[in-house]
Amino acid sequence: MNIVYDDKKDLLYIRFDDRKQEVINRRVSEDVVLDIGDGDRIVGIEIMDASEHVTLDRLLPVRYEITKT
């Protein structure tokens, strides 16, 4: 599992499966998009305006990476 937070875009991406595969994006709400991969499994979750929905400290002890662009 890989968690990436882009503070400039306030975007949080959680990737469950790192295998290279084609995915279908399925918007489930205004701010949440699921990446659906092989076997209709959720491969990743993208959360826009993440600071309004998630407190990064609550993700601990999961390790996360903050990218700065």
Buried (B, 14 or more C-beta within 10 A) or exposed (E): EBBBBBBEEBBBBBBEBEEEEEBEEEEEEEBBBBBBBEEEEBBBBBBBBBEEEBEBEEBEEEEBEEEEE
